[in-house]
Amino acid sequence: ADYLDNGNNKMAIQQADKLLKKHKDLHCAKVLKAIGLQRTGKQDEAYALAQEVAALEPTDDNSLQALTILYREMHRPELVTKLYEAAVKKVPNSEEYHSHLFMAYARVGEYKKMQQAGMALYKIVPKNPYYFWSVMSLIMQSISAQDENLSKTMFLPLAERMVEKMVKEDKIEAEAEVELYYMILERLEKYKEALDVVRGKLGEKLTSELQSRENKCMAMYKKLHRWPECNALARRLLLKNSDDWQFYITYFDSLFQLIDESWTPPAEEEHSLEGEVHCSIEQAVNFIEERITEESKSSRALRGPYLAKLELIRRLRHRGCNDEYKLGDPEELMFQYFKKFGDKPCCFTDLKVFVDLLPPSQYTKFIRQLLDVIPLAAAAENEVALPVDIKALQQHLCVVQLSRLLGIYHAMEKKQKLAVVRELMLRYRHGLEFGKSCLKTELQFSDYYCLLAVHLLLDLWLEGEEAAVWQCLTLLEEGLSHSPSNAQFKLLLIRIYCRLGAFEPVSELYSSLDAKHIQHDTIGYLLTRYAGSLGHYAAASQSCNFALRFFHSNQKDTSEYIIQAYKYGAFEKIPEFIAFRNRLNSSLHFAQVRTERMLLDLLLEANISTSLEESIKSMSLSPEEDDIPWKDLRDNRDLTVLFSWDPKDRDISEEHRKLSLEEETLWLRIRSLTLRLVSGLPTLGHTIQPKNSEKTAENGVSSKIDTIRALLQQLEAAVDSGKKFLEQKIQYPVLGPPPTRMAGFFSNGSCQCQTSLFYLVSDIYELDTNGLEDSAEIQERIGNSFKSLVERLTELFNKCKGDLIEVRDGTLKTHPNLLENLVFFVETISIALWVSSYCDSVLRPFKSNLQKKKKKKKESSVAMPPVFTHFLDYVTELQTLTSNVIDHIKGLEIILTALKLEELSLKDTLLLQEEKKFTKTVQGKVQSSYHHSVQEIGELLKKRLDTIKKLKI
């Protein structure tokens, strides 16, 4: 066992063998040997050994524990349940084995059996937790039941009765048990009863979370629309803590509900269960003013009361009341707020919510007013006034962010914008003074200046200023050199490099972000969207692996979390874990990565290192199966991960999100259908007796071609939907979601090529079934398909021609679309070759039959059917075309190597010396990345060319 712990698996196997020589029935040694075998990749031997021991139904703890470890490593948790079922039968009174059995069921989600195992445990050892394990398993049955009705009428009421029994017998001990009772009542929509539980004696047990009882009461009041209670409770909690924002929201919500219902407090008795209720705007105004007065006396400055006042103004304006309540002028209030909290980084995000209260005509005046109160000092007459300390710097940064949000920078001319960029960079470099003592992992105080300057330059780039994008990269690389942990710099660099078609620097940037766990799903798209499409195949494989590893381990990990939740009685977390698992399983990104990963593997290996058939078999792909949950696809991407200070009309909107999800789903459908069509090719293999329909149906091959024809129709439909979608000509914001590859796929002709290739498969199949004799028409059709395919592929190649990087007026311009077209060309030619090898497998037997006939008749004039010449011509043309592309790529490599970037006269003499060195680095990275792409594409095409050469019937 020690050897196994230290990872020395071979020694562990040897030691186990020694032991087994002396005692050949030592179960535990056998299992430990099996673990060693499993870890050295001998899965089958390990499984055989384990089953040998399992068949004997061991009951010693060591063997059971060891087998559990082994099955877990084999990803076969269902075998653990069988193991403990047997053990429990033999040792029926063992608390330990029963609880292991319960946890084994929990791992595989067998809720009904968990319920039974929980009760069995409670009978042996009447401990409360075991009883409630059983109750929780009923709730899990209700959550997982497909039939809503069943869970409301059977599982939940049964769970409720089980808990009520304990309540009546006064056996409720722990907080978790009360939580569980509350959870059942809430799911049964018995809100009144739930409220009574929380407010009653049982509610006193709810102590582990701060304000746990109050929050639960509030939730129930809201469900029951008991606004007086909501209002009174919120008011009471705000008196305790006037900085708790959620209660201000509830206070206002309930206040306006009461006003709309014209509720009046009863004359005699209490206003409500929770005490005094406010039901008029005057009361609210006074209440907020009192909170502000109170705040001014407190030792620590609180933001809540001031923001609550702005929130009240906003709501009153929304209702059409303007200023009759004398709350003050929002502009003045925001100014005062800035004076109080301007040096806190949160000041900007606080005020961002309320800028709508300012009239646009006041924007510039408001900004000037803020600038006037910041202590700035200028060294000389005409120089920029700089902040004197970190506090002043934070205040100034807040104003700059607000200027961007109010659109002041957007309205400027190009010249003004460039001047602002210069000023921001000057401020950025000056601010570095304050951060000299910062650690490598800390951000510099002035980083946002640099980011804002880059945003301004991005505006210029989108307006057609080509040099601006290089300056963006230059400034970001400089920023990153001073602040190596700034994720915003890295994310923006990733986006811009990808827009320029350079993927090489991105891998390193992304791995330095050190994305953890769920981030592989939320920001993984930044990586997987571009790696393959820019020809970095190795990096693409790797980035798909990162993501898939996370998604697959999530399955296993979630079971462990659920088990821990049972052990510690954190029942309310269990449904959350299940929801989390489902959210990841139906993740759009997961489906995309699975599909692209398989297409990529086929592209790199099928008919190169392994046959297409083997590749497809190893992925256990079949054309009939579709494992993507189309109805439940969830877009878990974080599209706001990049900071943006843009005004609302330029920022990413809900509409953009919806459209992006629609586009991603359409593209995924096209990719998934392409993959399934390719996976159908090997199934059309040679098991056909021509003209003998009964037998064909038995062999199931005719149904295979039907599957392919059906998929082809679906692909046509998906392509039509895709084209319709693109007619809308949607432009996402530059930092919004990246568009898919769909537009390029249609416009460069890859789509038409790939669909006609799959139609060709259907024709060849028909030729195969009808034989060569009376199939002149089909043969001619096939010949024409071959011709038009070569034309289409040549056209696609023409769209790949041109310089990838060109120097124009002293600035660089990259053409990523040419690179994407090349990548599509390689993919399309690969599909063409897989289809050709199917043609080859059909035509070869025909040819050898003809040759046999020829020998029999001893005639030299058996006419060769035209399809053979068509095919040979086609293969020869494919070979010529591929050679031409390879030559073109060699040419590109030579041009890229010869491109002397140093000589680019960087016209912008505004560039400082230190910036120039970063510009050089950036351009070098882009050049090297293109070179790398072209090399990888060239290598792959050479391998494909070798497979073409083998296609000579």
HUFEN-V119969 format. One record per residue. N is the residue number from 1. OMEGA is omega in degrees with one decimal (999 if undefined). Layout:
BEGIN
N | OMEGA
N | OMEGA
END
This chain:
BEGIN
1 | 179.0
2 | -179.9
3 | -179.9
4 | -179.2
5 | -178.0
6 | 178.0
7 | 178.5
8 | -169.3
9 | -176.9
10 | 178.6
11 | -179.7
12 | 180.0
13 | -179.5
14 | -178.6
15 | -179.8
16 | 178.0
17 | 178.8
18 | -179.1
19 | -175.6
20 | 176.3
21 | -179.2
22 | -178.6
23 | -170.5
24 | 178.6
25 | -178.2
26 | -174.8
27 | -170.2
28 | -180.0
29 | 179.4
30 | -177.1
31 | 179.2
32 | 176.5
33 | -179.9
34 | 178.5
35 | 177.3
36 | -179.0
37 | -179.4
38 | -175.3
39 | 177.1
40 | 172.7
41 | 178.9
42 | -171.5
43 | -173.6
44 | 179.3
45 | -178.4
46 | -177.3
47 | -179.0
48 | -179.3
49 | -177.7
50 | -178.3
51 | 177.5
52 | -178.8
53 | -176.7
54 | -179.1
55 | -179.1
56 | 179.8
57 | -176.8
58 | 176.0
59 | 177.7
60 | -171.9
61 | -175.9
62 | -178.3
63 | -177.7
64 | -179.5
65 | -177.0
66 | 179.0
67 | 178.9
68 | 179.7
69 | -177.0
70 | -177.8
71 | 179.9
72 | 180.0
73 | 178.0
74 | -173.1
75 | 177.3
76 | -175.2
77 | -176.4
78 | 179.6
79 | 179.8
80 | -178.5
81 | -179.3
82 | -176.8
83 | -175.7
84 | 174.1
85 | 179.8
86 | -177.0
87 | -177.8
88 | 177.3
89 | -175.7
90 | -179.2
91 | -168.1
92 | -175.8
93 | -176.9
94 | 178.3
95 | -175.3
96 | -176.5
97 | 177.7
98 | -177.6
99 | 173.7
100 | 179.9
101 | 179.2
102 | -178.2
103 | 178.4
104 | 176.7
105 | -178.6
106 | -179.4
107 | -177.4
108 | 176.0
109 | 176.6
110 | -169.0
111 | -177.0
112 | -179.6
113 | 177.1
114 | -179.5
115 | -178.7
116 | -178.1
117 | 178.9
118 | -179.1
119 | 179.0
120 | 179.5
121 | -176.3
122 | 179.0
123 | -179.8
124 | -177.2
125 | -174.9
126 | 176.0
127 | -178.6
128 | -175.9
129 | -177.4
130 | 179.8
131 | -175.9
132 | 170.5
133 | -178.2
134 | 179.0
135 | -178.9
136 | -179.8
137 | 174.4
138 | 178.8
139 | -179.8
140 | 177.1
141 | -178.9
142 | -179.1
143 | -174.0
144 | -179.0
145 | 178.7
146 | -172.8
147 | -179.1
148 | -175.5
149 | -178.1
150 | -176.0
151 | -179.5
152 | -174.0
153 | -175.7
154 | -171.1
155 | -175.2
156 | 178.0
157 | 178.9
158 | 178.6
159 | -179.4
160 | -179.4
161 | -179.7
162 | -179.0
163 | -179.2
164 | 178.8
165 | -179.6
166 | -179.3
167 | -178.5
168 | -178.1
169 | 179.2
170 | -176.8
171 | -178.5
172 | -175.6
173 | -166.7
174 | 177.0
175 | -177.1
176 | -177.0
177 | 176.9
178 | 177.6
179 | -176.7
180 | 179.6
181 | 179.9
182 | -177.8
183 | -179.1
184 | -177.7
185 | -179.2
186 | -179.9
187 | 177.3
188 | -176.9
189 | 175.1
190 | -171.4
191 | -178.8
192 | -179.7
193 | 179.8
194 | 179.8
195 | 179.8
196 | 179.6
197 | -175.3
198 | -177.8
199 | -174.9
200 | -174.3
201 | -178.5
202 | -177.6
203 | -179.6
204 | -179.5
205 | -176.2
206 | -173.7
207 | -168.6
208 | 179.5
209 | 177.4
210 | 176.9
211 | -177.5
212 | -178.4
213 | -177.1
214 | -178.0
215 | 179.9
216 | 177.4
217 | -178.2
218 | -179.0
219 | -178.4
220 | 177.1
221 | -178.5
222 | -179.6
223 | -176.7
224 | -177.4
225 | 178.0
226 | -172.5
227 | 179.2
228 | 180.0
229 | 179.0
230 | -174.3
231 | -176.0
232 | -178.9
233 | 179.9
234 | -179.6
235 | -177.6
236 | -178.7
237 | 179.1
238 | 176.0
239 | 179.1
240 | -176.9
241 | -172.9
242 | -179.7
243 | -175.1
244 | -168.0
245 | -175.4
246 | -177.4
247 | 173.0
248 | -178.3
249 | 179.5
250 | -179.8
251 | -179.2
252 | -179.2
253 | -175.5
254 | 179.7
255 | -175.9
256 | 174.1
257 | -177.6
258 | 179.4
259 | -178.4
260 | 179.1
261 | -170.9
262 | 179.6
263 | 173.6
264 | -177.8
265 | 178.1
266 | -174.3
267 | -170.7
268 | -166.6
269 | 177.8
270 | 176.0
271 | -175.9
272 | 178.2
273 | -172.3
274 | 178.1
275 | -171.4
276 | -179.2
277 | 172.3
278 | -177.9
279 | 173.9
280 | -177.2
281 | 179.7
282 | -179.3
283 | -178.5
284 | -179.6
285 | 179.6
286 | -177.7
287 | -178.9
288 | 179.3
289 | 178.5
290 | 179.7
291 | -178.8
292 | 178.2
293 | 178.8
294 | -175.6
295 | -176.1
296 | 178.8
297 | -172.6
298 | -174.4
299 | -176.9
300 | -179.3
301 | 179.4
302 | -177.4
303 | -171.8
304 | -174.1
305 | -178.2
306 | -179.7
307 | 179.5
308 | 179.9
309 | 178.5
310 | 179.8
311 | -179.7
312 | 178.4
313 | -177.6
314 | -178.1
315 | -180.0
316 | 179.0
317 | -178.9
318 | -179.1
319 | 176.3
320 | 173.8
321 | -178.9
322 | -173.4
323 | -173.9
324 | -178.1
325 | 174.4
326 | 178.6
327 | 179.9
328 | -176.4
329 | -177.7
330 | -177.6
331 | -179.0
332 | -179.4
333 | -179.6
334 | 177.9
335 | 179.0
336 | -179.9
337 | 179.8
338 | -178.9
339 | -175.6
340 | -170.9
341 | -173.9
342 | -177.6
343 | 176.8
344 | -179.9
345 | -177.2
346 | -175.7
347 | -178.2
348 | -176.7
349 | 177.0
350 | -174.3
351 | -177.1
352 | -176.9
353 | -170.6
354 | -176.1
355 | 178.2
356 | -178.2
357 | -179.6
358 | 172.8
359 | -176.6
360 | -178.3
361 | -176.9
362 | -172.4
363 | -173.1
364 | -179.7
365 | -178.6
366 | -179.8
367 | -179.2
368 | 179.6
369 | 179.8
370 | -177.5
371 | -175.9
372 | -175.8
373 | -179.1
374 | 178.5
375 | 177.4
376 | 179.2
377 | 178.0
378 | -178.7
379 | -178.7
380 | -175.4
381 | -169.8
382 | -176.2
383 | -179.5
384 | 177.4
385 | -173.5
386 | -179.2
387 | -175.7
388 | 178.9
389 | -175.5
390 | -179.8
391 | -179.2
392 | -179.8
393 | 179.4
394 | 180.0
395 | -177.6
396 | 178.9
397 | -180.0
398 | -179.1
399 | -179.3
400 | 179.1
401 | 178.4
402 | 179.8
403 | 179.8
404 | -177.7
405 | -177.6
406 | 175.0
407 | -178.3
408 | -180.0
409 | -177.3
410 | -174.1
411 | -174.1
412 | 172.3
413 | -179.7
414 | -174.8
415 | 179.9
416 | -178.6
417 | -178.9
418 | 179.3
419 | 179.1
420 | 179.0
421 | 179.6
422 | -176.8
423 | -179.0
424 | -179.0
425 | 177.2
426 | 179.7
427 | 179.7
428 | -175.6
429 | 178.1
430 | -178.2
431 | 180.0
432 | 178.4
433 | -174.7
434 | -173.3
435 | -175.9
436 | -176.9
437 | -179.0
438 | 174.6
439 | 178.7
440 | -174.7
441 | -178.9
442 | 178.3
443 | 175.5
444 | -177.5
445 | -171.5
446 | -177.0
447 | -176.5
448 | 176.3
449 | -178.1
450 | -179.5
451 | -179.1
452 | 177.3
453 | -180.0
454 | 178.4
455 | 178.3
456 | 179.8
457 | 177.2
458 | 176.0
459 | -177.9
460 | -178.7
461 | -179.7
462 | 177.2
463 | 173.3
464 | -179.1
465 | -169.6
466 | -174.9
467 | -173.7
468 | -174.7
469 | 179.0
470 | 178.1
471 | 175.3
472 | -176.8
473 | -179.3
474 | -176.8
475 | -179.2
476 | 179.4
477 | 178.1
478 | 179.3
479 | -177.3
480 | -179.0
481 | 179.1
482 | -173.0
483 | -167.6
484 | 179.5
485 | -176.5
486 | -175.9
487 | -178.8
488 | 176.7
489 | -176.1
490 | -177.2
491 | -178.5
492 | 175.6
493 | -179.3
494 | -176.7
495 | -174.7
496 | 177.7
497 | -178.9
498 | 178.3
499 | -178.9
500 | 177.3
501 | -178.9
502 | -176.1
503 | -171.6
504 | -178.3
505 | -172.3
506 | -177.3
507 | -176.1
508 | -179.7
509 | -176.9
510 | -177.7
511 | 178.0
512 | 174.5
513 | 177.4
514 | -178.8
515 | -176.4
516 | 165.5
517 | -172.9
518 | -178.8
519 | 176.2
520 | 178.6
521 | -172.5
522 | 179.6
523 | -179.7
524 | -177.0
525 | -179.2
526 | -175.2
527 | -170.5
528 | -178.4
529 | -170.4
530 | -170.5
531 | -176.9
532 | -172.7
533 | 177.3
534 | 172.1
535 | 175.3
536 | -170.2
537 | -176.9
538 | -179.6
539 | -179.7
540 | 178.2
541 | -175.5
542 | -176.8
543 | 175.2
544 | -179.6
545 | 178.0
546 | -174.3
547 | -175.5
548 | 179.4
549 | 179.7
550 | -176.3
551 | -178.2
552 | -177.6
553 | 178.4
554 | 178.5
555 | -174.7
556 | -174.5
557 | -175.6
558 | 178.8
559 | -179.8
560 | 179.7
561 | -176.7
562 | -179.6
563 | 178.2
564 | -178.5
565 | 175.7
566 | -175.8
567 | -174.7
568 | 176.9
569 | 178.3
570 | -169.2
571 | -174.4
572 | 179.9
573 | -172.4
574 | 177.2
575 | 179.0
576 | 179.3
577 | -179.0
578 | -179.8
579 | 179.8
580 | -179.8
581 | -179.3
582 | -178.6
583 | -179.6
584 | -179.1
585 | -179.7
586 | -179.6
587 | 177.1
588 | -176.7
589 | 178.5
590 | -179.1
591 | -179.1
592 | -175.6
593 | 178.2
594 | -175.1
595 | -176.8
596 | -179.3
597 | -178.3
598 | 177.7
599 | -178.5
600 | 179.7
601 | 179.1
602 | -177.8
603 | -174.3
604 | -171.7
605 | -169.0
606 | -177.3
607 | 171.1
608 | 179.7
609 | 174.7
610 | 179.9
611 | -179.5
612 | -177.2
613 | -179.4
614 | -179.2
615 | -176.0
616 | 179.9
617 | -176.7
618 | 177.4
619 | -173.3
620 | 179.1
621 | 169.1
622 | -173.6
623 | -177.1
624 | -170.1
625 | 176.2
626 | -174.0
627 | -178.0
628 | -178.6
629 | -171.7
630 | -175.2
631 | -172.5
632 | -175.9
633 | 179.6
634 | 178.8
635 | -177.8
636 | -177.4
637 | 173.8
638 | -174.7
639 | 179.2
640 | -176.7
641 | 176.5
642 | 178.5
643 | 174.5
644 | 178.1
645 | -176.2
646 | 173.8
647 | -175.4
648 | -172.8
649 | 178.5
650 | -173.8
651 | -179.1
652 | -174.6
653 | 177.2
654 | -178.8
655 | 178.7
656 | -178.5
657 | -177.9
658 | -177.9
659 | -178.2
660 | 178.9
661 | -179.8
662 | -178.4
663 | -179.1
664 | -177.7
665 | 178.6
666 | -178.7
667 | 179.0
668 | -179.1
669 | 179.7
670 | -177.7
671 | -176.5
672 | 178.9
673 | 177.4
674 | -178.8
675 | -177.6
676 | 177.7
677 | 179.4
678 | -177.4
679 | 178.4
680 | -176.0
681 | -177.0
682 | -177.1
683 | -178.2
684 | -173.0
685 | -167.5
686 | 175.7
687 | -169.3
688 | 167.0
689 | -174.6
690 | 174.2
691 | 180.0
692 | -164.7
693 | -177.1
694 | -175.1
695 | -178.0
696 | -178.0
697 | 179.2
698 | -177.3
699 | 176.8
700 | -177.3
701 | -178.7
702 | 179.2
703 | 179.4
704 | -178.9
705 | 177.3
706 | 178.1
707 | -177.0
708 | -179.6
709 | 179.0
710 | 179.7
711 | -178.2
712 | 177.4
713 | 178.8
714 | -179.6
715 | 178.7
716 | -178.4
717 | -178.7
718 | -179.7
719 | 178.5
720 | 179.4
721 | -179.9
722 | -178.4
723 | 177.5
724 | -177.9
725 | -175.3
726 | 178.7
727 | -178.7
728 | 179.2
729 | -176.3
730 | 174.9
731 | 175.5
732 | 174.5
733 | -171.8
734 | 179.4
735 | 179.3
736 | -178.2
737 | 176.0
738 | 178.2
739 | 179.3
740 | -179.7
741 | -170.7
742 | -175.8
743 | 179.5
744 | -177.8
745 | 178.9
746 | -168.3
747 | -177.6
748 | 174.6
749 | 179.5
750 | -174.6
751 | -179.9
752 | 179.9
753 | -173.7
754 | 179.9
755 | -177.5
756 | 176.1
757 | -178.8
758 | 173.8
759 | 179.1
760 | 179.4
761 | -178.1
762 | 178.7
763 | -179.0
764 | 179.9
765 | -179.1
766 | 178.2
767 | -178.4
768 | -178.1
769 | -174.8
770 | -176.4
771 | -171.7
772 | -168.5
773 | -172.5
774 | -177.2
775 | -177.1
776 | -175.7
777 | 179.4
778 | -177.2
779 | -179.2
780 | 179.9
781 | -179.8
782 | 179.3
783 | 179.9
784 | 178.7
785 | -180.0
786 | -177.3
787 | -174.1
788 | 178.0
789 | -179.5
790 | 178.8
791 | -177.9
792 | -179.5
793 | 178.8
794 | 177.4
795 | 179.6
796 | 178.5
797 | 179.8
798 | 179.3
799 | 178.2
800 | -173.8
801 | 179.5
802 | -179.8
803 | 178.0
804 | 177.1
805 | 176.8
806 | 179.5
807 | -179.3
808 | -178.9
809 | 175.5
810 | 173.0
811 | 180.0
812 | 169.8
813 | 179.3
814 | 178.3
815 | -176.8
816 | -177.6
817 | 178.1
818 | -180.0
819 | 179.2
820 | 178.3
821 | 178.4
822 | -179.2
823 | 177.0
824 | 179.4
825 | -178.4
826 | -179.0
827 | -176.8
828 | -179.5
829 | 178.2
830 | 177.8
831 | 178.9
832 | -178.4
833 | 177.5
834 | 177.8
835 | -179.7
836 | -178.1
837 | 172.1
838 | 177.1
839 | -177.7
840 | -177.3
841 | 178.8
842 | -172.8
843 | -178.2
844 | -179.1
845 | 177.6
846 | -175.1
847 | -177.4
848 | 174.9
849 | -179.4
850 | -177.6
851 | 177.0
852 | 178.3
853 | -177.3
854 | -178.6
855 | -179.3
856 | -174.3
857 | -177.2
858 | 177.6
859 | 178.8
860 | -169.5
861 | 174.1
862 | -173.0
863 | 176.6
864 | 177.5
865 | -173.2
866 | -173.6
867 | -178.9
868 | 180.0
869 | 178.0
870 | -174.8
871 | -178.9
872 | 178.6
873 | -177.6
874 | -177.9
875 | 180.0
876 | -179.1
877 | 176.4
878 | -178.1
879 | -179.7
880 | -177.4
881 | -178.3
882 | 177.9
883 | 179.3
884 | -179.3
885 | 180.0
886 | 177.9
887 | 179.3
888 | -178.4
889 | 176.6
890 | 178.6
891 | 179.8
892 | -179.9
893 | -177.6
894 | -179.5
895 | -177.1
896 | -179.2
897 | -174.5
898 | -176.6
899 | -177.4
900 | -174.7
901 | -176.5
902 | -172.3
903 | 178.3
904 | 178.5
905 | -179.2
906 | -169.8
907 | -174.2
908 | -176.6
909 | 176.8
910 | -177.5
911 | 178.3
912 | -177.6
913 | -175.2
914 | 178.7
915 | -176.3
916 | -177.4
917 | 178.1
918 | 178.8
919 | 178.8
920 | -179.3
921 | -175.6
922 | -177.5
923 | 176.6
924 | -179.1
925 | -178.7
926 | -179.8
927 | -176.8
928 | -179.1
929 | 177.9
930 | -179.7
931 | -179.6
932 | 179.6
933 | -175.3
934 | 179.3
935 | -177.5
936 | 180.0
937 | -179.9
938 | -179.9
939 | -176.3
940 | -179.6
941 | 179.2
942 | 179.2
943 | 179.5
944 | 179.8
945 | 178.0
946 | -179.2
947 | 178.4
948 | -174.6
949 | 179.6
950 | -175.1
951 | 176.9
952 | -178.2
953 | 999
END
